[in-house]
Amino acid sequence: MIWRLDMHSSNARSTRRFTGKSSYPARTVKATLLVLLGLSQLPSSIHAQEGVAGSIKRGGVIRYGHFQEPACLFGGWVQQWYLQRQYSDNLVARSEDGKIVPWLAESWTISDDKKIYTFEIKPNVKFTDGTSLDAQAIADNINGWLSNDPDLRNPTAAPYLSDSFESASAIAPLRLQVTLKVPFQPLLNVFAQSSQGILSPSALKRGLAVNCENPVGSGPFIVDKWRHGREVTFRRNPDYNSAPASAKHQGPAYIDGISWKFLPDQTVRYGSFITGETDAIYDIPAIAWKEANSRFPVLRHITGGTPLRLALYTARPPFDDVLVRKAFAYSTDRKAAVDTSFLGSLPFEGNGALSQSSPEYLRELGQSYTYDIRKANQLLDQAGWTERNPSGVRVKNGNPLIVRVSYSNAFLKPDGEQALQVIQQQARAAGFDVRLQPTNPADFFAGKNLGPDDYEVVLLYWVAPGAEIFRISWKPDQKGETNRFNPSRYQDLTLWDVIQRAEQELNGAQRTALYQQAERKIVDEAPVIGLTVLDVTLATRPNLKDVWLDRGSVGEPVFYDAHFDDGK
């Protein structure tokens, strides 16, 4: 969801060292797509590129069709991260198997008390504006993330680190020290997320408005031009020398650049692919899922953190009563709604606490609150909602059981709206009056239909590698500050204590056990109800090789290793 610099001795540093070397309406859309599928026999465009026989060929521009256009080319929203991954580097990377591997940091040590991280930074790396990327530049970034300066503050890093971070400092030109007030085991996972890409401190001084339009990193591509409403063009960074250990090669990218097109209509986007107008597209429509997998290379990543879930507003009736929350969950066959809407292309997720790709995920919770209308009616009777009005809607103390669901296509795929309509119809049998409140992304991010009296349910997710997402979702309001990332308004100090203990636990098995204790409590109390996973899918043309999906958090497409094998 869908926002002090101190020097410390590192004498307590452990000898453990981390290092590595890089080696329209749904029916109309579906009908149109069925017609377009018949065009898939058309030949792909011919790609002319330079190169030497027997080696990877260089050159060409990847024409990529994406879904949503953000308001800024970096920041705290998933759709911004996809872009930032192309032009910025991170301190560390996360490999496909979930391990943290070197990137800008060649190696690092962690003190015995887990409060001091010391990173050895790659030499001879520069931002694409010529500024040196050294320890001080990275320290400036990290300190800025946690500052109150709107030009520097990072809306993703701050919620993770604000309680634990003390300082970042350059203790040598290529040695960075990050000091914590308390241990925070997920720190490296946070540093691996694309939203924490390192940007040029010189460029950041230009101000947020300029940097949103033309950010400067050290990555394999340079932002060339943003044609609003159409595309962002990237060109190759000819001096790139700082690929992560998870990459397939080192040095500059093979391709000349990327034409990152914004094609929000899934019919148009997929149609552009099968007719050869694009080389790769994001988010394969459900109607085309089987056909795409049978004809083209398809990449898929199920993101960690939270699944796409229904967050129930627990601070007032009717969902301040756990019985009503559970009744709502039981009143809907969410699995059938997902299967029907996404034609089997997207799995149901009944665990509203945690995504199934998160390491701490409890599989037995994945089928929580399966459809049971009898149980839903029993729970509502028990909660005192025993009367019904002439429309069949339950009533208590003269108040009808109205549930307003706020959502936006910023967080919900086009096929998903049908799932909400199914849920709306099903819940009525138990006496819920479900009212859908679709909101366009601009209004949604501005807070429309999200005020404390505007909704009973909101549809959201937040991506992360794993259960560290609990800090974002379930931190209680403190010192008069509202946790705006907790739309459920569920605040349980016992739960928060378990989460904090997990973050500071040094033993991996014990940490997982604590996170799973929190996971069970969240599912049992039902402040959120699972709906489906958030996946990233990419279809590529057969002649486009070595595109991969990042594992830092979101599963962003990575075009750094990509190349055409038949000329472009």
C-alpha positions as CSV (number, residue, x, y, z in Angstrom):
1,M,0.0,0.0,0.0
2,I,-0.9,0.5,-1.4
3,W,4.2,7.7,3.9
4,R,22.6,12.9,14.2
5,L,25.7,11.7,13.5
6,D,27.7,10.0,16.4
7,M,30.9,8.0,16.3
8,H,30.9,4.7,18.1
9,S,33.7,2.3,18.7
10,S,33.5,-1.0,16.8
11,N,35.8,-2.9,19.1
12,A,33.1,-5.3,19.9
13,R,32.9,-6.3,16.2
14,S,32.6,-10.0,15.7
15,T,34.9,-11.9,13.3
16,R,32.1,-13.0,11.1
17,R,32.5,-11.4,7.7
18,F,30.1,-11.3,4.9
19,T,31.6,-11.1,1.4
20,G,31.1,-12.3,-2.1
21,K,32.2,-11.7,-5.6
22,S,29.8,-10.9,-8.4
23,S,30.0,-13.4,-11.0
24,Y,-13.5,-1.4,-19.4
25,P,-15.8,-3.7,-18.1
26,A,-14.5,-7.1,-17.5
27,R,-16.5,-8.9,-20.3
28,T,-15.4,-6.3,-22.9
29,V,-11.8,-6.7,-21.9
30,K,-11.9,-10.4,-22.0
31,A,-13.7,-10.5,-25.4
32,T,-11.2,-8.1,-26.9
33,L,-8.3,-10.2,-25.6
34,L,-9.8,-13.3,-27.1
35,V,-9.6,-11.6,-30.5
36,L,-6.1,-10.5,-29.9
37,L,-5.0,-14.0,-29.0
38,G,-5.7,-15.0,-32.5
39,L,-3.1,-12.5,-33.6
40,S,-0.3,-14.2,-31.8
41,Q,0.8,-16.0,-34.9
42,L,2.1,-12.7,-36.3
43,P,5.9,-12.6,-36.6
44,S,7.8,-10.6,-34.0
45,S,9.7,-7.5,-35.0
46,I,13.2,-8.0,-36.4
47,H,15.8,-6.7,-34.0
48,A,19.1,-5.4,-35.5
49,Q,22.0,-5.2,-33.1
50,E,25.7,-5.3,-33.2
51,G,27.9,-8.0,-31.9
52,V,30.3,-10.8,-32.5
53,A,29.2,-14.3,-33.4
54,G,29.6,-16.7,-30.5
55,S,29.3,-14.0,-27.8
56,I,26.5,-12.1,-26.3
57,K,25.3,-9.4,-28.7
58,R,25.1,-5.9,-27.7
59,G,22.7,-3.1,-28.6
60,G,19.0,-2.5,-29.1
61,V,16.3,-0.9,-27.1
62,I,13.9,-3.0,-25.0
63,R,10.3,-1.8,-25.6
64,Y,8.6,-2.6,-22.3
65,G,4.9,-2.2,-21.6
66,H,4.1,-1.4,-17.9
67,F,0.8,-0.9,-16.1
68,Q,0.8,2.2,-13.9
69,E,2.6,5.5,-14.1
70,P,3.7,7.0,-10.8
71,A,3.7,10.7,-9.9
72,C,7.4,10.5,-9.2
73,L,10.2,8.3,-10.5
74,F,11.3,7.3,-7.0
75,G,9.6,7.0,-3.6
76,G,7.6,4.7,-1.4
77,W,5.1,3.2,-3.8
78,V,5.7,-0.1,-5.6
79,Q,5.2,1.4,-9.0
80,Q,8.1,3.8,-8.3
81,W,10.3,1.0,-7.2
82,Y,10.1,-0.7,-10.6
83,L,11.6,2.4,-12.2
84,Q,14.2,3.0,-9.5
85,R,15.6,-0.5,-9.9
86,Q,16.8,0.5,-13.4
87,Y,18.9,3.6,-12.4
88,S,20.1,3.1,-8.8
89,D,22.2,0.6,-6.9
90,N,21.6,-0.6,-3.4
91,L,24.0,-1.3,-0.5
92,V,23.3,-5.0,-0.7
93,A,21.1,-7.3,-2.8
94,R,18.9,-10.3,-2.0
95,S,19.4,-13.4,-4.0
96,E,16.7,-15.7,-5.4
97,D,17.1,-18.0,-2.4
98,G,16.7,-15.1,0.1
99,K,20.3,-14.6,1.0
100,I,21.9,-11.2,1.3
101,V,24.7,-10.7,-1.1
102,P,27.1,-7.9,-1.9
103,W,26.3,-4.9,-4.1
104,L,27.8,-1.5,-3.4
105,A,29.1,-3.1,-0.2
106,E,31.7,-5.6,-1.0
107,S,31.6,-7.0,2.5
108,W,30.5,-6.2,6.0
109,T,30.9,-7.1,9.6
110,I,28.3,-7.0,12.4
111,S,29.2,-6.3,16.0
112,D,28.5,-9.0,18.6
113,D,25.6,-6.9,20.1
114,K,24.2,-6.5,16.5
115,K,24.1,-2.7,16.9
116,I,27.0,-1.7,14.6
117,Y,27.2,-2.7,10.9
118,T,30.4,-1.8,9.1
119,F,30.4,-1.9,5.3
120,E,33.4,-1.9,3.0
121,I,32.3,0.0,-0.1
122,K,33.3,-0.8,-3.7
123,P,36.0,1.6,-5.0
124,N,35.8,3.7,-8.1
125,V,32.1,3.9,-8.4
126,K,30.5,7.2,-9.5
127,F,26.9,8.5,-9.9
128,T,26.0,9.3,-13.4
129,D,26.4,13.0,-12.7
130,G,30.1,12.4,-11.9
131,T,29.7,12.6,-8.1
132,S,31.8,9.9,-6.3
133,L,29.8,7.1,-4.7
134,D,31.7,6.7,-1.4
135,A,30.8,6.0,2.2
136,Q,29.9,9.6,2.8
137,A,27.5,9.6,-0.1
138,I,25.7,6.5,1.3
139,A,25.7,8.0,4.8
140,D,24.1,11.1,3.5
141,N,21.4,9.1,1.8
142,I,20.6,7.0,4.9
143,N,20.6,9.9,7.3
144,G,18.4,11.8,4.9
145,W,15.9,8.9,4.8
146,L,15.3,9.4,8.5
147,S,15.3,13.2,8.5
148,N,12.4,15.6,8.4
149,D,13.6,17.1,5.1
150,P,10.9,16.3,2.5
151,D,13.5,16.4,-0.2
152,L,15.4,13.6,1.4
153,R,13.0,11.6,3.7
154,N,12.3,8.1,2.5
155,P,8.7,7.1,3.1
156,T,9.6,3.4,3.0
157,A,12.8,3.3,5.0
158,A,11.5,5.6,7.8
159,P,8.7,3.3,9.1
160,Y,11.2,0.4,9.3
161,L,14.1,2.2,10.8
162,S,12.8,5.1,12.9
163,D,12.7,3.2,16.2
164,S,16.1,1.5,15.8
165,F,18.4,3.8,13.7
166,E,20.9,6.1,15.4
167,S,23.4,7.2,12.8
168,A,25.2,6.5,9.6
169,S,28.8,7.8,9.2
170,A,31.8,7.5,6.9
171,I,34.6,6.3,9.2
172,A,36.9,6.1,6.2
173,P,36.5,7.1,2.5
174,L,35.2,3.6,1.6
175,R,34.0,2.4,5.1
176,L,30.5,3.0,6.2
177,Q,29.3,2.5,9.7
178,V,25.6,2.2,10.6
179,T,24.8,2.3,14.3
180,L,21.5,1.2,15.8
181,K,20.0,2.0,19.2
182,V,18.6,-1.5,19.5
183,P,19.2,-4.6,17.3
184,F,17.0,-4.7,14.2
185,Q,17.6,-8.1,12.4
186,P,15.7,-7.1,9.2
187,L,18.2,-4.2,8.5
188,L,19.9,-5.8,5.5
189,N,16.5,-6.8,4.0
190,V,15.5,-3.2,4.2
191,F,18.7,-2.0,2.6
192,A,18.1,-4.5,-0.3
193,Q,14.8,-3.0,-1.3
194,S,14.8,-0.9,-4.4
195,S,13.2,2.0,-2.6
196,Q,16.4,2.3,-0.7
197,G,18.5,2.7,-3.8
198,I,21.4,5.2,-3.3
199,L,21.0,8.5,-5.1
200,S,23.5,11.2,-5.9
201,P,23.7,13.7,-2.9
202,S,24.7,16.4,-5.4
203,A,21.5,15.8,-7.4
204,L,19.3,15.5,-4.3
205,K,20.2,19.1,-3.5
206,R,18.2,20.2,-6.5
207,G,15.0,19.5,-4.6
208,L,12.2,17.0,-4.8
209,A,10.4,18.4,-7.9
210,V,13.5,18.2,-10.0
211,N,14.6,14.8,-8.7
212,C,11.1,13.3,-9.2
213,E,11.5,14.2,-12.9
214,N,15.1,13.3,-13.4
215,P,16.7,11.3,-10.5
216,V,20.3,10.4,-10.6
217,G,21.8,7.1,-9.4
218,S,24.8,4.9,-10.2
219,G,22.8,2.1,-11.9
220,P,23.1,0.5,-15.3
221,F,20.7,2.9,-16.9
222,I,20.3,6.7,-16.9
223,V,16.9,8.4,-16.9
224,D,16.9,10.2,-20.3
225,K,13.4,11.6,-20.6
226,W,10.0,11.3,-19.0
227,R,7.1,11.9,-21.4
228,H,4.3,12.1,-19.0
229,G,1.4,9.8,-19.9
230,R,3.5,7.9,-22.4
231,E,6.9,6.6,-21.4
232,V,10.2,7.0,-19.6
233,T,13.2,6.4,-21.7
234,F,16.5,5.1,-20.2
235,R,19.9,5.0,-21.9
236,R,22.7,2.7,-21.0
237,N,25.3,3.9,-18.5
238,P,28.5,3.3,-20.4
239,D,30.7,3.5,-17.2
240,Y,28.6,1.1,-15.1
241,N,30.9,-1.0,-12.8
242,S,28.8,-1.8,-9.8
243,A,26.5,-4.7,-10.5
244,P,25.2,-6.9,-7.6
245,A,26.6,-10.4,-6.9
246,S,23.2,-11.7,-8.0
247,A,23.7,-10.4,-11.6
248,K,24.8,-12.6,-14.5
249,H,27.6,-10.3,-15.6
250,Q,29.7,-7.3,-14.7
251,G,30.3,-4.0,-16.6
252,P,27.8,-2.0,-18.6
253,A,24.4,-3.4,-19.7
254,Y,24.3,-5.2,-23.1
255,I,21.3,-3.2,-24.4
256,D,21.4,0.5,-25.4
257,G,18.3,1.4,-23.4
258,I,14.7,0.9,-22.4
259,S,11.5,2.5,-23.7
260,W,9.4,2.1,-20.6
261,K,5.8,2.6,-21.9
262,F,2.8,3.2,-19.7
263,L,-0.1,1.0,-21.1
264,P,-2.7,0.9,-18.3
265,D,-5.3,-0.9,-20.3
266,Q,-4.6,-4.6,-20.1
267,T,-6.1,-5.2,-23.6
268,V,-3.8,-2.7,-25.2
269,R,-0.8,-3.8,-23.2
270,Y,-1.1,-7.5,-24.1
271,G,-2.2,-6.7,-27.6
272,S,1.0,-4.6,-28.1
273,F,3.0,-7.7,-27.1
274,I,1.4,-10.3,-29.3
275,T,1.5,-8.0,-32.3
276,G,5.2,-7.3,-31.8
277,E,5.0,-3.6,-30.7
278,T,6.6,-4.4,-27.3
279,D,9.4,-6.9,-26.3
280,A,8.2,-7.5,-22.8
281,I,5.1,-6.6,-20.8
282,Y,4.1,-6.5,-17.2
283,D,1.1,-8.2,-15.6
284,I,-0.3,-10.8,-18.0
285,P,-4.1,-10.6,-18.0
286,A,-5.9,-13.7,-16.6
287,I,-7.7,-14.4,-19.8
288,A,-4.3,-14.7,-21.5
289,W,-2.4,-16.5,-18.8
290,K,-2.5,-20.0,-20.3
291,E,-1.8,-18.9,-23.8
292,A,1.1,-16.7,-22.8
293,N,2.7,-19.5,-20.9
294,S,2.4,-21.9,-23.8
295,R,3.9,-19.5,-26.4
296,F,6.3,-17.1,-24.6
297,P,8.9,-17.1,-21.8
298,V,7.0,-16.0,-18.7
299,L,8.5,-14.9,-15.4
300,R,6.6,-14.8,-12.1
301,H,7.3,-13.7,-8.6
302,I,4.9,-13.8,-5.7
303,T,5.9,-10.9,-3.4
304,G,6.6,-11.3,0.3
305,G,5.2,-9.1,3.1
306,T,1.4,-8.9,3.1
307,P,-0.9,-10.4,0.5
308,L,-3.7,-8.4,-1.1
309,R,-6.0,-8.4,1.9
310,L,-9.2,-6.8,3.2
311,A,-8.3,-4.6,6.2
312,L,-11.3,-4.2,8.5
313,Y,-11.7,-1.0,10.5
314,T,-11.6,-2.2,14.1
315,A,-11.9,1.1,15.9
316,R,-15.7,1.4,15.7
317,P,-18.8,-0.7,14.9
318,P,-19.4,-3.1,13.3
319,F,-15.8,-4.4,13.1
320,D,-14.8,-3.4,16.6
321,D,-16.4,-6.8,17.5
322,V,-14.2,-9.8,16.6
323,L,-17.3,-11.9,16.1
324,V,-18.5,-9.6,13.3
325,R,-15.1,-9.6,11.7
326,K,-15.0,-13.4,11.6
327,A,-18.6,-13.5,10.4
328,F,-17.7,-11.3,7.5
329,A,-14.8,-13.6,6.6
330,Y,-17.0,-16.8,6.8
331,S,-19.8,-15.1,4.8
332,T,-17.8,-15.0,1.6
333,D,-16.3,-17.7,-0.6
334,R,-13.3,-15.6,-1.3
335,K,-11.5,-18.6,-2.9
336,A,-14.3,-19.0,-5.4
337,A,-14.4,-15.2,-6.0
338,V,-10.6,-15.2,-6.8
339,D,-10.8,-18.4,-8.9
340,T,-13.7,-17.0,-10.9
341,S,-12.2,-13.5,-11.5
342,F,-8.7,-14.6,-12.3
343,L,-9.6,-17.8,-14.1
344,G,-7.3,-19.8,-12.0
345,S,-4.2,-17.7,-12.8
346,L,-3.8,-16.3,-9.3
347,P,-3.9,-18.3,-6.1
348,F,-6.3,-17.6,-3.2
349,E,-4.6,-16.5,0.0
350,G,-6.6,-17.0,3.2
351,N,-3.7,-15.9,5.5
352,G,-4.3,-12.2,5.7
353,A,-1.2,-11.7,7.9
354,L,1.6,-12.7,5.7
355,S,2.3,-13.6,2.0
356,Q,3.1,-17.2,1.2
357,S,6.5,-16.4,-0.2
358,S,7.6,-14.9,3.2
359,P,10.0,-17.3,5.0
360,E,7.9,-17.2,8.2
361,Y,4.6,-18.1,6.4
362,L,2.5,-20.7,8.1
363,R,0.9,-22.8,5.3
364,E,-1.9,-24.1,7.5
365,L,-3.2,-20.5,7.8
366,G,-3.6,-20.2,4.1
367,Q,-7.1,-21.7,4.1
368,S,-8.4,-19.6,7.1
369,Y,-12.0,-18.7,7.3
370,T,-13.3,-20.9,4.5
371,Y,-16.8,-20.2,3.3
372,D,-19.4,-21.2,6.0
373,I,-22.6,-19.2,5.8
374,R,-24.1,-21.1,8.8
375,K,-21.2,-20.1,11.0
376,A,-21.4,-16.5,9.7
377,N,-25.1,-16.4,10.7
378,Q,-24.3,-17.9,14.1
379,L,-21.6,-15.4,14.9
380,L,-23.8,-12.4,13.9
381,D,-26.6,-13.7,16.1
382,Q,-24.1,-14.1,18.9
383,A,-22.9,-10.5,18.4
384,G,-26.5,-9.2,18.7
385,W,-27.2,-8.6,15.0
386,T,-30.4,-10.6,15.2
387,E,-32.9,-8.3,13.4
388,R,-33.2,-7.8,9.7
389,N,-34.9,-4.9,7.7
390,P,-37.2,-5.5,4.8
391,S,-34.2,-5.7,2.5
392,G,-32.7,-8.6,4.4
393,V,-29.9,-6.5,5.9
394,R,-29.2,-7.1,9.6
395,V,-29.9,-4.3,12.1
396,K,-28.7,-3.7,15.6
397,N,-29.9,-0.8,17.8
398,G,-31.5,0.7,14.7
399,N,-28.3,0.6,12.7
400,P,-28.0,-1.4,9.5
401,L,-25.0,-3.7,8.9
402,I,-23.4,-1.6,6.2
403,V,-19.8,-2.3,5.0
404,R,-18.2,0.2,2.7
405,V,-15.2,-1.2,0.8
406,S,-12.7,1.4,-0.4
407,Y,-10.3,0.3,-3.1
408,S,-8.3,1.6,-6.1
409,N,-6.7,0.0,-9.2
410,A,-3.4,1.2,-7.8
411,F,-3.7,-1.9,-5.6
412,L,-6.1,-4.1,-7.4
413,K,-5.7,-5.7,-10.9
414,P,-8.5,-5.0,-13.3
415,D,-9.7,-8.6,-13.1
416,G,-10.0,-8.2,-9.3
417,E,-13.0,-5.9,-9.3
418,Q,-15.1,-8.9,-10.3
419,A,-13.9,-10.7,-7.1
420,L,-15.2,-7.8,-5.0
421,Q,-18.6,-7.9,-6.7
422,V,-18.8,-11.6,-6.0
423,I,-18.0,-11.0,-2.3
424,Q,-20.6,-8.2,-2.2
425,Q,-23.3,-10.6,-3.4
426,Q,-22.3,-13.5,-1.2
427,A,-22.1,-11.4,2.1
428,R,-25.7,-10.3,1.6
429,A,-26.9,-13.8,2.4
430,A,-25.6,-13.3,5.9
431,G,-27.1,-9.9,6.2
432,F,-24.2,-7.6,5.2
433,D,-24.9,-4.6,3.0
434,V,-21.6,-4.3,1.2
435,R,-21.1,-1.1,-0.8
436,L,-18.1,-0.9,-3.1
437,Q,-16.2,2.5,-3.3
438,P,-13.9,2.4,-6.3
439,T,-11.5,5.4,-6.2
440,N,-9.0,6.5,-8.9
441,P,-5.3,6.4,-7.8
442,A,-4.8,10.1,-7.5
443,D,-7.8,10.6,-5.2
444,F,-7.0,7.4,-3.3
445,F,-3.5,8.6,-2.5
446,A,-4.9,12.0,-1.6
447,G,-7.1,10.2,1.0
448,K,-10.5,10.0,-0.6
449,N,-12.7,7.3,0.9
450,L,-9.9,6.7,3.5
451,G,-10.9,8.9,6.4
452,P,-11.9,7.4,9.8
453,D,-15.6,7.7,8.9
454,D,-15.3,6.8,5.2
455,Y,-14.9,3.0,5.1
456,E,-15.3,-0.3,7.0
457,V,-12.9,-2.2,4.7
458,V,-10.0,-1.1,2.6
459,L,-8.1,-3.3,0.1
460,L,-4.4,-2.9,0.4
461,Y,-1.0,-4.7,0.5
462,W,2.6,-3.8,1.5
463,V,5.5,-5.7,0.0
464,A,8.5,-6.8,1.9
465,P,10.8,-9.8,1.9
466,G,9.1,-11.3,5.0
467,A,7.6,-10.8,8.4
468,E,9.4,-7.5,9.0
469,I,6.3,-6.1,7.5
470,F,4.6,-6.5,10.8
471,R,6.4,-3.4,12.1
472,I,4.7,-1.4,9.3
473,S,1.2,-2.8,9.7
474,W,0.8,-3.3,13.4
475,K,2.9,-0.6,15.2
476,P,0.4,1.0,17.6
477,D,-0.1,4.8,17.7
478,Q,2.5,6.3,20.1
479,K,3.0,9.7,21.6
480,G,0.1,11.2,19.7
481,E,1.4,10.0,16.4
482,T,-1.0,7.9,14.3
483,N,0.4,4.9,12.4
484,R,-1.1,5.8,9.0
485,F,0.1,2.4,7.6
486,N,-2.4,0.6,9.8
487,P,-5.8,1.1,8.1
488,S,-7.4,-1.6,10.4
489,R,-6.6,0.6,13.4
490,Y,-6.1,-2.7,15.3
491,Q,-3.8,-2.0,18.2
492,D,-2.7,-4.8,20.4
493,L,0.2,-4.1,22.7
494,T,0.8,-7.8,23.3
495,L,1.1,-8.3,19.6
496,W,3.5,-5.3,19.3
497,D,5.7,-6.7,22.1
498,V,6.0,-10.1,20.2
499,I,6.9,-8.2,17.0
500,Q,9.6,-6.2,18.7
501,R,11.1,-9.3,20.4
502,A,11.3,-11.0,17.0
503,E,13.1,-8.0,15.4
504,Q,15.7,-8.1,18.2
505,E,16.1,-11.9,18.4
506,L,19.5,-13.1,17.2
507,N,18.6,-16.8,17.0
508,G,17.0,-17.5,13.6
509,A,14.7,-20.3,14.8
510,Q,13.5,-18.4,17.8
511,R,13.0,-15.3,15.7
512,T,10.8,-17.2,13.2
513,A,8.8,-18.7,16.1
514,L,8.1,-15.3,17.5
515,Y,7.0,-13.9,14.1
516,Q,4.8,-17.0,13.6
517,Q,3.3,-16.4,17.1
518,A,2.3,-12.9,15.9
519,E,1.1,-14.3,12.6
520,R,-1.3,-16.7,14.3
521,K,-2.7,-13.9,16.5
522,I,-3.3,-11.6,13.6
523,V,-5.2,-14.3,11.7
524,D,-7.2,-15.4,14.8
525,E,-8.2,-11.8,15.7
526,A,-9.1,-11.1,12.0
527,P,-8.3,-7.4,11.7
528,V,-7.4,-8.4,8.1
529,I,-8.8,-11.1,5.9
530,G,-6.7,-12.7,3.1
531,L,-7.9,-12.5,-0.5
532,T,-5.1,-13.3,-3.0
533,V,-1.4,-13.0,-3.5
534,L,0.3,-10.0,-5.1
535,D,2.4,-11.4,-8.0
536,V,4.6,-9.8,-10.6
537,T,4.4,-11.4,-14.0
538,L,6.4,-10.7,-17.1
539,A,6.0,-12.1,-20.6
540,T,9.0,-11.6,-22.9
541,R,9.6,-12.3,-26.6
542,P,11.6,-15.5,-27.2
543,N,14.5,-13.5,-28.7
544,L,14.9,-11.4,-25.5
545,K,17.2,-13.3,-23.1
546,D,18.2,-13.0,-19.5
547,V,15.6,-10.7,-18.1
548,W,15.0,-11.5,-14.4
549,L,13.0,-10.4,-11.4
550,D,14.7,-8.8,-8.4
551,R,14.2,-10.5,-5.1
552,G,14.8,-7.4,-2.8
553,S,11.1,-7.1,-2.2
554,V,8.9,-6.3,-5.2
555,G,10.1,-8.5,-7.9
556,E,11.0,-5.6,-10.3
557,P,12.1,-6.5,-13.8
558,V,15.8,-6.3,-14.2
559,F,17.0,-5.5,-17.8
560,Y,20.7,-5.1,-16.9
561,D,21.7,-8.6,-18.1
562,A,19.1,-8.7,-21.0
563,H,20.1,-9.0,-24.6
564,F,18.6,-9.9,-28.0
565,D,19.8,-13.0,-29.7
566,D,18.7,-12.3,-33.3
567,G,19.6,-8.8,-33.9
568,K,17.7,-5.5,-33.3
